[in-house]
Structures are given as structure tokens and as C-alpha cells.
Amino acid sequence: MEQYPHRLDDIFQALADPTRRAVLGRLAKGPISISELAAPFDMALPSFMKHIRQLEESGWIATRKEGRVRTCAIQKKALGAADAWLATQRAVWDGRADRLEQFVTKRSASHGRSKKAK
């Protein structure tokens, strides 16, 4: 994954916008046409299509055209890349939290002993 940091940047940048997160939330239920997908959003179709393009370029979705209808579907690859990065970060921070807990526990125990000695 470190080989493709720009790809990871694109994946997270796509999630930075609430409209794109809502689109992904809807697509989690299954593929849908762009016109149906755009219906609940209060924006012109060209503006909505900018969001679709960004999601597609970042790898979150794929679109296919059948006749006059363009359908969107979520892609699992981007989720896997984001999840792998988050898992790595979670492991780092869990390790740091564990070391902090050990430090505080040892410190508390040593302070308890030094107070009894007085």
C-alpha cells in the first residue's frame, strides 16, 4: 500500500465530502442508475456528476452504460485499501495505549510502595 500513497490520498479525499459519503451509503444497498442516485440531492446533474467522477477516479465506484442508462456500483477494492491503512494505524495506536497503561500502572504501584515506606 505504501507503493501507492497517491491512491490512498484519492480514496480518503473522496470521503471528505458528505454528498459522496451519502452516495456510497446508498450504493452499499446495491447498484442504481445515476438518475435515481441523484434524485434526493438538491443539485444540478452536472454538479452531481462531478461527485460521481471523483468517486469513480478514486476507485470507490464503477459505472457502466447500458443503452441510455448509466448505472453505478460500489467497488470493494477502495474499502479494502482504506481498511488496511486504518488497521495499521489502529495497531500502532493500540500499542501506544498499551505501553501508556503499563507505564501508569507501574508508576502508580511504585508511588504506593514509596508512600508506605515513609
Backbone as XML, in Angstrom:
<?xml version="1.0"?>
<chain id="A" units="angstrom">
  <residue number="1" name="MET">
    <atom name="N" x="0.821" y="-1.191" z="0.000"/>
    <atom name="CA" x="0.000" y="0.000" z="0.000"/>
    <atom name="C" x="0.863" y="1.253" z="0.000"/>
  </residue>
  <residue number="2" name="GLU">
    <atom name="N" x="2.014" y="1.193" z="0.655"/>
    <atom name="CA" x="2.904" y="2.353" z="0.643"/>
    <atom name="C" x="3.390" y="2.658" z="-0.764"/>
  </residue>
  <residue number="3" name="GLN">
    <atom name="N" x="3.295" y="1.658" z="-1.655"/>
    <atom name="CA" x="3.698" y="1.869" z="-3.035"/>
    <atom name="C" x="2.748" y="2.837" z="-3.735"/>
  </residue>
  <residue number="4" name="TYR">
    <atom name="N" x="1.535" y="2.971" z="-3.223"/>
    <atom name="CA" x="0.509" y="3.769" z="-3.884"/>
    <atom name="C" x="-0.075" y="4.839" z="-2.967"/>
  </residue>
  <residue number="5" name="PRO">
    <atom name="N" x="0.754" y="5.710" z="-2.384"/>
    <atom name="CA" x="0.196" y="6.695" z="-1.448"/>
    <atom name="C" x="-0.781" y="7.654" z="-2.113"/>
  </residue>
  <residue number="6" name="HIS">
    <atom name="N" x="-0.556" y="7.996" z="-3.397"/>
    <atom name="CA" x="-1.492" y="8.893" z="-4.074"/>
    <atom name="C" x="-2.864" y="8.236" z="-4.211"/>
  </residue>
  <residue number="7" name="ARG">
    <atom name="N" x="-2.894" y="6.934" z="-4.389"/>
    <atom name="CA" x="-4.162" y="6.197" z="-4.479"/>
    <atom name="C" x="-4.917" y="6.289" z="-3.154"/>
  </residue>
  <residue number="8" name="LEU">
    <atom name="N" x="-4.208" y="6.119" z="-2.065"/>
    <atom name="CA" x="-4.822" y="6.224" z="-0.749"/>
    <atom name="C" x="-5.307" y="7.651" z="-0.508"/>
  </residue>
  <residue number="9" name="ASP">
    <atom name="N" x="-4.540" y="8.635" z="-0.962"/>
    <atom name="CA" x="-4.977" y="10.036" z="-0.853"/>
    <atom name="C" x="-6.300" y="10.229" z="-1.571"/>
  </residue>
  <residue number="10" name="ASP">
    <atom name="N" x="-6.419" y="9.690" z="-2.770"/>
    <atom name="CA" x="-7.651" y="9.812" z="-3.550"/>
    <atom name="C" x="-8.823" y="9.137" z="-2.842"/>
  </residue>
  <residue number="11" name="ILE">
    <atom name="N" x="-8.561" y="7.986" z="-2.273"/>
    <atom name="CA" x="-9.611" y="7.231" z="-1.580"/>
    <atom name="C" x="-10.173" y="8.046" z="-0.415"/>
  </residue>
  <residue number="12" name="PHE">
    <atom name="N" x="-9.290" y="8.620" z="0.401"/>
    <atom name="CA" x="-9.762" y="9.393" z="1.547"/>
    <atom name="C" x="-10.313" y="10.754" z="1.139"/>
  </residue>
  <residue number="13" name="GLN">
    <atom name="N" x="-9.745" y="11.356" z="0.105"/>
    <atom name="CA" x="-10.262" y="12.639" z="-0.383"/>
    <atom name="C" x="-11.708" y="12.483" z="-0.848"/>
  </residue>
  <residue number="14" name="ALA">
    <atom name="N" x="-12.001" y="11.373" z="-1.478"/>
    <atom name="CA" x="-13.368" y="11.133" z="-1.937"/>
    <atom name="C" x="-14.345" y="11.064" z="-0.765"/>
  </residue>
  <residue number="15" name="LEU">
    <atom name="N" x="-13.872" y="10.600" z="0.378"/>
    <atom name="CA" x="-14.738" y="10.502" z="1.565"/>
    <atom name="C" x="-14.905" y="11.835" z="2.293"/>
  </residue>
  <residue number="16" name="ALA">
    <atom name="N" x="-14.153" y="12.839" z="1.889"/>
    <atom name="CA" x="-14.161" y="14.123" z="2.589"/>
    <atom name="C" x="-15.458" y="14.900" z="2.383"/>
  </residue>
  <residue number="17" name="ASP">
    <atom name="N" x="-16.239" y="14.543" z="1.392"/>
    <atom name="CA" x="-17.447" y="15.294" z="1.070"/>
    <atom name="C" x="-18.698" y="14.521" z="1.507"/>
  </residue>
  <residue number="18" name="PRO">
    <atom name="N" x="-19.635" y="15.191" z="2.189"/>
    <atom name="CA" x="-20.834" y="14.491" z="2.665"/>
    <atom name="C" x="-21.707" y="13.947" z="1.527"/>
  </residue>
  <residue number="19" name="THR">
    <atom name="N" x="-21.737" y="14.615" z="0.396"/>
    <atom name="CA" x="-22.522" y="14.098" z="-0.735"/>
    <atom name="C" x="-21.952" y="12.771" z="-1.204"/>
  </residue>
  <residue number="20" name="ARG">
    <atom name="N" x="-20.633" y="12.696" z="-1.334"/>
    <atom name="CA" x="-20.009" y="11.453" z="-1.786"/>
    <atom name="C" x="-20.181" y="10.338" z="-0.761"/>
  </residue>
  <residue number="21" name="ARG">
    <atom name="N" x="-20.124" y="10.680" z="0.525"/>
    <atom name="CA" x="-20.366" y="9.650" z="1.557"/>
    <atom name="C" x="-21.803" y="9.150" z="1.471"/>
  </residue>
  <residue number="22" name="ALA">
    <atom name="N" x="-22.750" y="10.057" z="1.218"/>
    <atom name="CA" x="-24.153" y="9.650" z="1.075"/>
    <atom name="C" x="-24.340" y="8.762" z="-0.156"/>
  </residue>
  <residue number="23" name="VAL">
    <atom name="N" x="-23.666" y="9.088" z="-1.242"/>
    <atom name="CA" x="-23.732" y="8.260" z="-2.453"/>
    <atom name="C" x="-23.221" y="6.862" z="-2.140"/>
  </residue>
  <residue number="24" name="LEU">
    <atom name="N" x="-22.098" y="6.767" z="-1.458"/>
    <atom name="CA" x="-21.551" y="5.458" z="-1.104"/>
    <atom name="C" x="-22.495" y="4.698" z="-0.175"/>
  </residue>
  <residue number="25" name="GLY">
    <atom name="N" x="-23.118" y="5.428" z="0.738"/>
    <atom name="CA" x="-24.091" y="4.797" z="1.629"/>
    <atom name="C" x="-25.250" y="4.195" z="0.849"/>
  </residue>
  <residue number="26" name="ARG">
    <atom name="N" x="-25.736" y="4.913" z="-0.135"/>
    <atom name="CA" x="-26.834" y="4.388" z="-0.956"/>
    <atom name="C" x="-26.357" y="3.207" z="-1.806"/>
  </residue>
  <residue number="27" name="LEU">
    <atom name="N" x="-25.171" y="3.309" z="-2.368"/>
    <atom name="CA" x="-24.652" y="2.233" z="-3.214"/>
    <atom name="C" x="-24.344" y="0.960" z="-2.432"/>
  </residue>
  <residue number="28" name="ALA">
    <atom name="N" x="-24.194" y="1.079" z="-1.119"/>
    <atom name="CA" x="-23.979" y="-0.107" z="-0.290"/>
    <atom name="C" x="-25.187" y="-1.043" z="-0.366"/>
  </residue>
  <residue number="29" name="LYS">
    <atom name="N" x="-26.346" y="-0.505" z="-0.732"/>
    <atom name="CA" x="-27.565" y="-1.323" z="-0.872"/>
    <atom name="C" x="-27.611" y="-2.052" z="-2.208"/>
  </residue>
  <residue number="30" name="GLY">
    <atom name="N" x="-26.773" y="-1.611" z="-3.163"/>
    <atom name="CA" x="-26.750" y="-2.255" z="-4.465"/>
    <atom name="C" x="-26.657" y="-1.236" z="-5.581"/>
  </residue>
  <residue number="31" name="PRO">
    <atom name="N" x="-26.392" y="-1.710" z="-6.804"/>
    <atom name="CA" x="-26.266" y="-0.814" z="-7.958"/>
    <atom name="C" x="-27.558" y="-0.035" z="-8.219"/>
  </residue>
  <residue number="32" name="ILE">
    <atom name="N" x="-27.390" y="1.162" z="-8.789"/>
    <atom name="CA" x="-28.531" y="2.030" z="-9.068"/>
    <atom name="C" x="-28.150" y="2.968" z="-10.216"/>
  </residue>
  <residue number="33" name="SER">
    <atom name="N" x="-29.147" y="3.414" z="-10.947"/>
    <atom name="CA" x="-28.863" y="4.343" z="-12.043"/>
    <atom name="C" x="-28.482" y="5.708" z="-11.477"/>
  </residue>
  <residue number="34" name="ILE">
    <atom name="N" x="-27.710" y="6.448" z="-12.245"/>
    <atom name="CA" x="-27.281" y="7.775" z="-11.801"/>
    <atom name="C" x="-28.471" y="8.694" z="-11.584"/>
  </residue>
  <residue number="35" name="SER">
    <atom name="N" x="-29.473" y="8.620" z="-12.443"/>
    <atom name="CA" x="-30.641" y="9.497" z="-12.262"/>
    <atom name="C" x="-31.371" y="9.187" z="-10.962"/>
  </residue>
  <residue number="36" name="GLU">
    <atom name="N" x="-31.504" y="7.918" z="-10.604"/>
    <atom name="CA" x="-32.135" y="7.552" z="-9.331"/>
    <atom name="C" x="-31.244" y="7.960" z="-8.160"/>
  </residue>
  <residue number="37" name="LEU">
    <atom name="N" x="-29.958" y="7.787" z="-8.343"/>
    <atom name="CA" x="-28.995" y="8.132" z="-7.298"/>
    <atom name="C" x="-28.984" y="9.632" z="-7.035"/>
  </residue>
  <residue number="38" name="ALA">
    <atom name="N" x="-29.129" y="10.431" z="-8.089"/>
    <atom name="CA" x="-29.079" y="11.891" z="-7.971"/>
    <atom name="C" x="-30.370" y="12.488" z="-7.421"/>
  </residue>
  <residue number="39" name="ALA">
    <atom name="N" x="-31.478" y="11.776" z="-7.541"/>
    <atom name="CA" x="-32.800" y="12.331" z="-7.198"/>
    <atom name="C" x="-32.886" y="12.993" z="-5.821"/>
  </residue>
  <residue number="40" name="PRO">
    <atom name="N" x="-32.377" y="12.386" z="-4.754"/>
    <atom name="CA" x="-32.538" y="13.023" z="-3.434"/>
    <atom name="C" x="-31.646" y="14.240" z="-3.186"/>
  </residue>
  <residue number="41" name="PHE">
    <atom name="N" x="-30.707" y="14.506" z="-4.071"/>
    <atom name="CA" x="-29.766" y="15.606" z="-3.855"/>
    <atom name="C" x="-30.259" y="16.874" z="-4.528"/>
  </residue>
  <residue number="42" name="ASP">
    <atom name="N" x="-30.134" y="17.968" z="-3.821"/>
    <atom name="CA" x="-30.595" y="19.258" z="-4.318"/>
    <atom name="C" x="-29.463" y="19.944" z="-5.090"/>
  </residue>
  <residue number="43" name="MET">
    <atom name="N" x="-29.161" y="19.383" z="-6.282"/>
    <atom name="CA" x="-28.124" y="19.980" z="-7.124"/>
    <atom name="C" x="-28.388" y="19.585" z="-8.569"/>
  </residue>
  <residue number="44" name="ALA">
    <atom name="N" x="-27.838" y="20.369" z="-9.449"/>
    <atom name="CA" x="-27.974" y="20.077" z="-10.880"/>
    <atom name="C" x="-27.194" y="18.812" z="-11.219"/>
  </residue>
  <residue number="45" name="LEU">
    <atom name="N" x="-27.636" y="18.109" z="-12.239"/>
    <atom name="CA" x="-26.984" y="16.866" z="-12.631"/>
    <atom name="C" x="-25.501" y="17.047" z="-12.966"/>
  </residue>
  <residue number="46" name="PRO">
    <atom name="N" x="-25.091" y="18.120" z="-13.671"/>
    <atom name="CA" x="-23.651" y="18.278" z="-13.920"/>
    <atom name="C" x="-22.826" y="18.386" z="-12.627"/>
  </residue>
  <residue number="47" name="SER">
    <atom name="N" x="-23.360" y="19.055" z="-11.621"/>
    <atom name="CA" x="-22.660" y="19.135" z="-10.327"/>
    <atom name="C" x="-22.595" y="17.764" z="-9.662"/>
  </residue>
  <residue number="48" name="PHE">
    <atom name="N" x="-23.684" y="17.033" z="-9.728"/>
    <atom name="CA" x="-23.713" y="15.693" z="-9.150"/>
    <atom name="C" x="-22.722" y="14.784" z="-9.859"/>
  </residue>
  <residue number="49" name="MET">
    <atom name="N" x="-22.609" y="14.932" z="-11.168"/>
    <atom name="CA" x="-21.699" y="14.094" z="-11.952"/>
    <atom name="C" x="-20.233" y="14.323" z="-11.563"/>
  </residue>
  <residue number="50" name="LYS">
    <atom name="N" x="-19.905" y="15.517" z="-11.080"/>
    <atom name="CA" x="-18.539" y="15.760" z="-10.597"/>
    <atom name="C" x="-18.228" y="14.837" z="-9.410"/>
  </residue>
  <residue number="51" name="HIS">
    <atom name="N" x="-19.226" y="14.656" z="-8.547"/>
    <atom name="CA" x="-19.050" y="13.745" z="-7.409"/>
    <atom name="C" x="-18.894" y="12.304" z="-7.898"/>
  </residue>
  <residue number="52" name="ILE">
    <atom name="N" x="-19.703" y="11.942" z="-8.874"/>
    <atom name="CA" x="-19.622" y="10.586" z="-9.421"/>
    <atom name="C" x="-18.248" y="10.346" z="-10.046"/>
  </residue>
  <residue number="53" name="ARG">
    <atom name="N" x="-17.765" y="11.311" z="-10.800"/>
    <atom name="CA" x="-16.439" y="11.167" z="-11.424"/>
    <atom name="C" x="-15.339" y="11.017" z="-10.378"/>
  </residue>
  <residue number="54" name="GLN">
    <atom name="N" x="-15.420" y="11.816" z="-9.306"/>
    <atom name="CA" x="-14.384" y="11.718" z="-8.277"/>
    <atom name="C" x="-14.431" y="10.351" z="-7.593"/>
  </residue>
  <residue number="55" name="LEU">
    <atom name="N" x="-15.632" y="9.870" z="-7.318"/>
    <atom name="CA" x="-15.754" y="8.544" z="-6.715"/>
    <atom name="C" x="-15.228" y="7.458" z="-7.654"/>
  </residue>
  <residue number="56" name="GLU">
    <atom name="N" x="-15.489" y="7.616" z="-8.926"/>
    <atom name="CA" x="-15.023" y="6.629" z="-9.896"/>
    <atom name="C" x="-13.502" y="6.683" z="-10.053"/>
  </residue>
  <residue number="57" name="GLU">
    <atom name="N" x="-12.942" y="7.884" z="-10.151"/>
    <atom name="CA" x="-11.484" y="8.029" z="-10.300"/>
    <atom name="C" x="-10.732" y="7.545" z="-9.072"/>
  </residue>
  <residue number="58" name="SER">
    <atom name="N" x="-11.337" y="7.665" z="-7.906"/>
    <atom name="CA" x="-10.672" y="7.219" z="-6.677"/>
    <atom name="C" x="-10.815" y="5.713" z="-6.463"/>
  </residue>
  <residue number="59" name="GLY">
    <atom name="N" x="-11.659" y="5.075" z="-7.253"/>
    <atom name="CA" x="-11.817" y="3.632" z="-7.137"/>
    <atom name="C" x="-12.963" y="3.177" z="-6.258"/>
  </residue>
  <residue number="60" name="TRP">
    <atom name="N" x="-13.736" y="4.112" z="-5.703"/>
    <atom name="CA" x="-14.854" y="3.743" z="-4.833"/>
    <atom name="C" x="-16.016" y="3.133" z="-5.605"/>
  </residue>
  <residue number="61" name="ILE">
    <atom name="N" x="-16.241" y="3.605" z="-6.827"/>
    <atom name="CA" x="-17.363" y="3.097" z="-7.607"/>
    <atom name="C" x="-16.929" y="2.780" z="-9.034"/>
  </residue>
  <residue number="62" name="ALA">
    <atom name="N" x="-17.764" y="2.027" z="-9.711"/>
    <atom name="CA" x="-17.606" y="1.782" z="-11.144"/>
    <atom name="C" x="-18.949" y="2.107" z="-11.788"/>
  </residue>
  <residue number="63" name="THR">
    <atom name="N" x="-18.896" y="2.646" z="-12.977"/>
    <atom name="CA" x="-20.132" y="2.910" z="-13.711"/>
    <atom name="C" x="-20.104" y="2.112" z="-15.004"/>
  </residue>
  <residue number="64" name="ARG">
    <atom name="N" x="-21.279" y="1.741" z="-15.446"/>
    <atom name="CA" x="-21.392" y="1.079" z="-16.748"/>
    <atom name="C" x="-22.642" y="1.606" z="-17.429"/>
  </residue>
  <residue number="65" name="LYS">
    <atom name="N" x="-22.562" y="1.662" z="-18.737"/>
    <atom name="CA" x="-23.664" y="2.203" z="-19.511"/>
    <atom name="C" x="-24.352" y="1.080" z="-20.273"/>
  </residue>
  <residue number="66" name="GLU">
    <atom name="N" x="-25.654" y="1.014" z="-20.125"/>
    <atom name="CA" x="-26.478" y="0.065" z="-20.863"/>
    <atom name="C" x="-27.547" y="0.874" z="-21.580"/>
  </residue>
  <residue number="67" name="GLY">
    <atom name="N" x="-27.405" y="0.996" z="-22.873"/>
    <atom name="CA" x="-28.330" y="1.847" z="-23.630"/>
    <atom name="C" x="-28.135" y="3.294" z="-23.212"/>
  </residue>
  <residue number="68" name="ARG">
    <atom name="N" x="-29.204" y="3.908" z="-22.732"/>
    <atom name="CA" x="-29.134" y="5.303" z="-22.301"/>
    <atom name="C" x="-28.996" y="5.440" z="-20.783"/>
  </residue>
  <residue number="69" name="VAL">
    <atom name="N" x="-28.906" y="4.322" z="-20.096"/>
    <atom name="CA" x="-28.865" y="4.344" z="-18.632"/>
    <atom name="C" x="-27.458" y="4.018" z="-18.143"/>
  </residue>
  <residue number="70" name="ARG">
    <atom name="N" x="-26.927" y="4.902" z="-17.293"/>
    <atom name="CA" x="-25.623" y="4.666" z="-16.662"/>
    <atom name="C" x="-25.896" y="4.236" z="-15.224"/>
  </residue>
  <residue number="71" name="THR">
    <atom name="N" x="-25.320" y="3.106" z="-14.853"/>
    <atom name="CA" x="-25.521" y="2.529" z="-13.524"/>
    <atom name="C" x="-24.228" y="2.584" z="-12.727"/>
  </residue>
  <residue number="72" name="CYS">
    <atom name="N" x="-24.355" y="2.853" z="-11.437"/>
    <atom name="CA" x="-23.204" y="2.896" z="-10.525"/>
    <atom name="C" x="-23.256" y="1.698" z="-9.584"/>
  </residue>
  <residue number="73" name="ALA">
    <atom name="N" x="-22.084" y="1.198" z="-9.256"/>
    <atom name="CA" x="-21.955" y="0.120" z="-8.276"/>
    <atom name="C" x="-20.710" y="0.383" z="-7.448"/>
  </residue>
  <residue number="74" name="ILE">
    <atom name="N" x="-20.778" y="0.014" z="-6.200"/>
    <atom name="CA" x="-19.637" y="0.224" z="-5.298"/>
    <atom name="C" x="-18.553" y="-0.811" z="-5.614"/>
  </residue>
  <residue number="75" name="GLN">
    <atom name="N" x="-17.306" y="-0.409" z="-5.437"/>
    <atom name="CA" x="-16.149" y="-1.280" z="-5.635"/>
    <atom name="C" x="-15.537" y="-1.561" z="-4.264"/>
  </residue>
  <residue number="76" name="LYS">
    <atom name="N" x="-15.235" y="-2.792" z="-3.995"/>
    <atom name="CA" x="-14.713" y="-3.156" z="-2.672"/>
    <atom name="C" x="-13.224" y="-2.900" z="-2.524"/>
  </residue>
  <residue number="77" name="LYS">
    <atom name="N" x="-12.516" y="-2.719" z="-3.637"/>
    <atom name="CA" x="-11.063" y="-2.536" z="-3.583"/>
    <atom name="C" x="-10.669" y="-1.304" z="-2.763"/>
  </residue>
  <residue number="78" name="ALA">
    <atom name="N" x="-11.378" y="-0.185" z="-2.969"/>
    <atom name="CA" x="-11.051" y="1.042" z="-2.235"/>
    <atom name="C" x="-11.297" y="0.856" z="-0.743"/>
  </residue>
  <residue number="79" name="LEU">
    <atom name="N" x="-12.372" y="0.180" z="-0.399"/>
    <atom name="CA" x="-12.669" y="-0.078" z="1.013"/>
    <atom name="C" x="-11.571" y="-0.941" z="1.623"/>
  </residue>
  <residue number="80" name="GLY">
    <atom name="N" x="-11.096" y="-1.922" z="0.878"/>
    <atom name="CA" x="-10.018" y="-2.775" z="1.376"/>
    <atom name="C" x="-8.745" y="-1.985" z="1.630"/>
  </residue>
  <residue number="81" name="ALA">
    <atom name="N" x="-8.402" y="-1.078" z="0.714"/>
    <atom name="CA" x="-7.197" y="-0.255" z="0.887"/>
    <atom name="C" x="-7.329" y="0.659" z="2.097"/>
  </residue>
  <residue number="82" name="ALA">
    <atom name="N" x="-8.494" y="1.296" z="2.238"/>
    <atom name="CA" x="-8.725" y="2.187" z="3.387"/>
    <atom name="C" x="-8.706" y="1.392" z="4.688"/>
  </residue>
  <residue number="83" name="ASP">
    <atom name="N" x="-9.339" y="0.235" z="4.688"/>
    <atom name="CA" x="-9.399" y="-0.595" z="5.883"/>
    <atom name="C" x="-8.015" y="-1.095" z="6.281"/>
  </residue>
  <residue number="84" name="ALA">
    <atom name="N" x="-7.202" y="-1.469" z="5.299"/>
    <atom name="CA" x="-5.839" y="-1.930" z="5.600"/>
    <atom name="C" x="-5.018" y="-0.811" z="6.237"/>
  </residue>
  <residue number="85" name="TRP">
    <atom name="N" x="-5.126" y="0.405" z="5.694"/>
    <atom name="CA" x="-4.392" y="1.533" z="6.260"/>
    <atom name="C" x="-4.875" y="1.819" z="7.684"/>
  </residue>
  <residue number="86" name="LEU">
    <atom name="N" x="-6.200" y="1.819" z="7.873"/>
    <atom name="CA" x="-6.755" y="2.078" z="9.207"/>
    <atom name="C" x="-6.351" y="0.992" z="10.203"/>
  </residue>
  <residue number="87" name="ALA">
    <atom name="N" x="-6.308" y="-0.254" z="9.766"/>
    <atom name="CA" x="-5.896" y="-1.352" z="10.651"/>
    <atom name="C" x="-4.452" y="-1.162" z="11.112"/>
  </residue>
  <residue number="88" name="THR">
    <atom name="N" x="-3.595" y="-0.721" z="10.210"/>
    <atom name="CA" x="-2.198" y="-0.455" z="10.566"/>
    <atom name="C" x="-2.126" y="0.660" z="11.601"/>
  </residue>
  <residue number="89" name="GLN">
    <atom name="N" x="-2.876" y="1.726" z="11.372"/>
    <atom name="CA" x="-2.881" y="2.845" z="12.318"/>
    <atom name="C" x="-3.459" y="2.425" z="13.665"/>
  </residue>
  <residue number="90" name="ARG">
    <atom name="N" x="-4.523" y="1.627" z="13.623"/>
    <atom name="CA" x="-5.143" y="1.144" z="14.859"/>
    <atom name="C" x="-4.150" y="0.328" z="15.666"/>
  </residue>
  <residue number="91" name="ALA">
    <atom name="N" x="-3.369" y="-0.530" z="15.002"/>
    <atom name="CA" x="-2.374" y="-1.354" z="15.690"/>
    <atom name="C" x="-1.304" y="-0.484" z="16.341"/>
  </residue>
  <residue number="92" name="VAL">
    <atom name="N" x="-0.856" y="0.546" z="15.644"/>
    <atom name="CA" x="0.146" y="1.460" z="16.206"/>
    <atom name="C" x="-0.398" y="2.135" z="17.460"/>
  </residue>
  <residue number="93" name="TRP">
    <atom name="N" x="-1.606" y="2.680" z="17.361"/>
    <atom name="CA" x="-2.169" y="3.420" z="18.489"/>
    <atom name="C" x="-2.574" y="2.503" z="19.632"/>
  </residue>
  <residue number="94" name="ASP">
    <atom name="N" x="-3.027" y="1.286" z="19.335"/>
    <atom name="CA" x="-3.328" y="0.334" z="20.402"/>
    <atom name="C" x="-2.050" y="-0.020" z="21.163"/>
  </residue>
  <residue number="95" name="GLY">
    <atom name="N" x="-0.951" y="-0.200" z="20.428"/>
    <atom name="CA" x="0.337" y="-0.494" z="21.071"/>
    <atom name="C" x="0.782" y="0.658" z="21.960"/>
  </residue>
  <residue number="96" name="ARG">
    <atom name="N" x="0.601" y="1.868" z="21.485"/>
    <atom name="CA" x="0.978" y="3.037" z="22.296"/>
    <atom name="C" x="0.106" y="3.140" z="23.539"/>
  </residue>
  <residue number="97" name="ALA">
    <atom name="N" x="-1.176" y="2.884" z="23.387"/>
    <atom name="CA" x="-2.085" y="2.946" z="24.537"/>
    <atom name="C" x="-1.729" y="1.869" z="25.559"/>
  </residue>
  <residue number="98" name="ASP">
    <atom name="N" x="-1.366" y="0.665" z="25.062"/>
    <atom name="CA" x="-0.966" y="-0.416" z="25.972"/>
    <atom name="C" x="0.292" y="-0.039" z="26.746"/>
  </residue>
  <residue number="99" name="ARG">
    <atom name="N" x="1.279" y="0.549" z="26.056"/>
    <atom name="CA" x="2.513" y="0.963" z="26.739"/>
    <atom name="C" x="2.229" y="2.063" z="27.755"/>
  </residue>
  <residue number="100" name="LEU">
    <atom name="N" x="1.352" y="2.983" z="27.431"/>
    <atom name="CA" x="0.995" y="4.048" z="28.374"/>
    <atom name="C" x="0.319" y="3.453" z="29.602"/>
  </residue>
  <residue number="101" name="GLU">
    <atom name="N" x="-0.572" y="2.509" z="29.380"/>
    <atom name="CA" x="-1.251" y="1.862" z="30.508"/>
    <atom name="C" x="-0.240" y="1.151" z="31.411"/>
  </residue>
  <residue number="102" name="GLN">
    <atom name="N" x="0.716" y="0.447" z="30.818"/>
    <atom name="CA" x="1.747" y="-0.233" z="31.600"/>
    <atom name="C" x="2.577" y="0.772" z="32.400"/>
  </residue>
  <residue number="103" name="PHE">
    <atom name="N" x="2.936" y="1.881" z="31.773"/>
    <atom name="CA" x="3.719" y="2.915" z="32.445"/>
    <atom name="C" x="2.950" y="3.475" z="33.638"/>
  </residue>
  <residue number="104" name="VAL">
    <atom name="N" x="1.690" y="3.807" z="33.431"/>
    <atom name="CA" x="0.874" y="4.386" z="34.503"/>
    <atom name="C" x="0.686" y="3.374" z="35.627"/>
  </residue>
  <residue number="105" name="THR">
    <atom name="N" x="0.465" y="2.120" z="35.285"/>
    <atom name="CA" x="0.280" y="1.077" z="36.304"/>
    <atom name="C" x="1.545" y="0.907" z="37.135"/>
  </residue>
  <residue number="106" name="LYS">
    <atom name="N" x="2.703" y="0.835" z="36.473"/>
    <atom name="CA" x="3.969" y="0.700" z="37.194"/>
    <atom name="C" x="4.234" y="1.922" z="38.062"/>
  </residue>
  <residue number="107" name="ARG">
    <atom name="N" x="3.962" y="3.083" z="37.515"/>
    <atom name="CA" x="4.191" y="4.329" z="38.261"/>
    <atom name="C" x="3.291" y="4.388" z="39.502"/>
  </residue>
  <residue number="108" name="SER">
    <atom name="N" x="2.040" y="4.009" z="39.346"/>
    <atom name="CA" x="1.105" y="4.011" z="40.477"/>
    <atom name="C" x="1.552" y="3.021" z="41.541"/>
  </residue>
  <residue number="109" name="ALA">
    <atom name="N" x="2.015" y="1.863" z="41.093"/>
    <atom name="CA" x="2.470" y="0.840" z="42.036"/>
    <atom name="C" x="3.717" y="1.313" z="42.783"/>
  </residue>
  <residue number="110" name="SER">
    <atom name="N" x="4.644" y="1.962" z="42.081"/>
    <atom name="CA" x="5.865" y="2.419" z="42.752"/>
    <atom name="C" x="5.565" y="3.576" z="43.687"/>
  </residue>
  <residue number="111" name="HIS">
    <atom name="N" x="4.625" y="4.422" z="43.368"/>
    <atom name="CA" x="4.246" y="5.517" z="44.277"/>
    <atom name="C" x="3.566" y="4.974" z="45.525"/>
  </residue>
  <residue number="112" name="GLY">
    <atom name="N" x="2.796" y="3.908" z="45.358"/>
    <atom name="CA" x="2.142" y="3.288" z="46.511"/>
    <atom name="C" x="3.141" y="2.688" z="47.472"/>
  </residue>
  <residue number="113" name="ARG">
    <atom name="N" x="4.205" y="2.089" z="46.947"/>
    <atom name="CA" x="5.245" y="1.491" z="47.781"/>
    <atom name="C" x="6.047" y="2.569" z="48.499"/>
  </residue>
  <residue number="114" name="SER">
    <atom name="N" x="6.336" y="3.679" z="47.781"/>
    <atom name="CA" x="7.157" y="4.725" z="48.401"/>
    <atom name="C" x="6.391" y="5.428" z="49.495"/>
  </residue>
  <residue number="115" name="LYS">
    <atom name="N" x="5.083" y="5.528" z="49.409"/>
    <atom name="CA" x="4.297" y="6.163" z="50.468"/>
    <atom name="C" x="4.241" y="5.266" z="51.709"/>
  </residue>
  <residue number="116" name="LYS">
    <atom name="N" x="4.196" y="3.954" z="51.502"/>
    <atom name="CA" x="4.170" y="3.019" z="52.636"/>
    <atom name="C" x="5.501" y="3.021" z="53.368"/>
  </residue>
  <residue number="117" name="ALA">
    <atom name="N" x="6.594" y="3.248" z="52.663"/>
    <atom name="CA" x="7.923" y="3.252" z="53.268"/>
    <atom name="C" x="8.100" y="4.443" z="54.178"/>
  </residue>
  <residue number="118" name="LYS">
    <atom name="N" x="7.385" y="5.539" z="53.940"/>
    <atom name="CA" x="7.543" y="6.739" z="54.767"/>
    <atom name="C" x="6.897" y="6.561" z="56.055"/>
  </residue>
</chain>
